[in-house]
Amino acid sequence: MRAAYCTEYGAPDKLSVVELDDPEPGPGQVAVRIHAASVNFPDVLMVADQYQVPLSLPFIPGSEFAGEVCAIGPGVSDLKVGAPVAGSAMGGAFAEQVVVPADSLREVPEGLDMVQAAAFHVAYGTAYHSLVTIGGGVAGEWVTVLGAAGGVGSATVDVATRLGMRVIAAASSPDRLAVARDLGAVAGIDYSREDLKTRLRELSDGGVHLVIDPVGGDYSEAALRALRHGGRFVTVGYADGEIPRVPLNLVLLKDATVRGFEIRLLRRDNPEAVAAATRALSAMVRDGMHPHVSAVHPLADVAEALTAVAQRRTTGKVVLDMIGH
Ligand SMILES: NC(=O)c1ccc[n+]([C@@H]2O[C@H](COP(=O)([O-])OP(=O)(O)OC[C@H]3O[C@@H](n4cnc5c(N)ncnc54)[C@H](OP(=O)(O)O)[C@@H]3O)[C@@H](O)[C@H]2O)c1
């Protein structure tokens, strides 16, 4: 099979595409013939050796995919060769095949094609859980989404809007805010030019109920300062590169709740919440929801695709297509 290969940590241009042996599934595992794999920001961090969980060299990057089962290991009875599946993994997805535990796979939501399915679960799962499971968001509330044109951000705008929340998008250019408006944001703030705290307070009539923050850096404190009394702040990621340190007196004075969300921990610890999210998201897909995929590349362009994400040049999701190209 062909696969992207990381033999040296660094920028994405260190990746090469090589020919490797097809992987064989062991007990409890299946091999998946990958049709499409989406780029998530952590893929950039893994290649640079900046992710919380390091991957040892050499490795195949890529953490989210959709495809069909092509081989079944001993002890797996509930999947058949040819079944369409989606999944996520700690590396291995930027390849024509991947081997994963059979019980880690998910259904391809009805209504999504393989490119969309590869871009769906991480971004939309993160969106739903940060908004609802962790954030407690309900219809009518003011929600601000930082990095609102990114993969997680655009999904969060989409889901929040469908749940009846009033979304104020924050992003770094008018073009990026337009993406969020198309997904339902009622207002936008260009935080590269406007004061985030002041504008959030103005637009939300005194303060937002909920902040969803996949960006970090200086934007986090500005957004926290724009919470109304009793508001909630969910920290999701640090695409900015800087992990913010916030003054705790802000939390005290606002009677605010600050919570973190991590998708792997939630999947491990809270299967009921995962099942509830799957039901809610599947219903939204049946109503026409699908990820905003802005670019589809062949596997040969993996370095270019990751570089564009690392350099903040993409909107929505970027996908590698292993079949169509
Ligand atoms: N907690 C979880 O379970 C979980 C799950 C998935 C992802 N994440 C995290 O969520 C974050 C976003 O992931 P993603 O896949 O949505 O990434 P993405 O598509 O690249 O979006 C990140 C957004 O952050 C903004 N940004 C601000 N400063 C940036 C910088 N210096 N470099 C790059 N982007 C910058 C960009 O928007 P503007 O240019 O408009 O500011 C960009 O659209 C990452 O930190 C990721 O690790 C966490």
The ligand as a Gaussian input file, in Angstrom:
#p B3LYP/6-31G(d) Opt

LIG

0 1
 N      -10.387000      18.500000      22.798000
 C      -10.623000      17.684000      21.789000
 O      -11.112000      16.573000      21.961000
 C      -10.272000      18.137000      20.412000
 C      -10.796000      17.486000      19.289000
 C      -10.445000      17.971000      18.026000
 C       -9.591000      19.082000      17.916000
 N       -9.095000      19.652000      19.043000
 C       -8.220000      20.831000      18.987000
 O       -8.977000      21.901000      18.464000
 C       -8.102000      22.794000      17.796000
 C       -8.650000      23.079000      16.417000
 O       -8.560000      21.899000      15.623000
 P       -9.055000      21.914000      14.122000
 O       -8.816000      20.553000      13.579000
 O      -10.383000      22.545000      14.056000
 O       -7.981000      22.913000      13.473000
 P       -8.140000      23.929000      12.243000
 O       -9.156000      23.426000      11.288000
 O       -6.776000      24.199000      11.778000
 O       -8.747000      25.236000      12.928000
 C       -8.014000      25.954000      13.885000
 C       -8.437000      27.413000      13.826000
 O       -7.696000      28.102000      14.820000
 C       -7.439000      29.419000      14.380000
 N       -6.052000      29.803000      14.730000
 C       -5.715000      30.826000      15.513000
 N       -4.391000      30.911000      15.639000
 C       -3.869000      29.922000      14.894000
 C       -2.536000      29.511000      14.610000
 N       -1.476000      30.153000      15.126000
 N       -2.342000      28.456000      13.790000
 C       -3.403000      27.796000      13.277000
 N       -4.706000      28.143000      13.514000
 C       -4.921000      29.205000      14.318000
 C       -7.651000      29.454000      12.869000
 O       -8.716000      30.356000      12.605000
 P       -8.493000      31.946000      12.453000
 O       -7.362000      32.162000      11.480000
 O       -9.786000      32.387000      11.893000
 O       -8.181000      32.434000      13.811000
 C       -8.102000      28.052000      12.477000
 O       -9.254000      28.069000      11.670000
 C       -6.718000      22.153000      17.796000
 O       -5.947000      22.697000      18.845000
 C       -7.023000      20.696000      18.079000
 O       -5.943000      20.050000      18.707000
 C       -9.425000      19.206000      20.276000

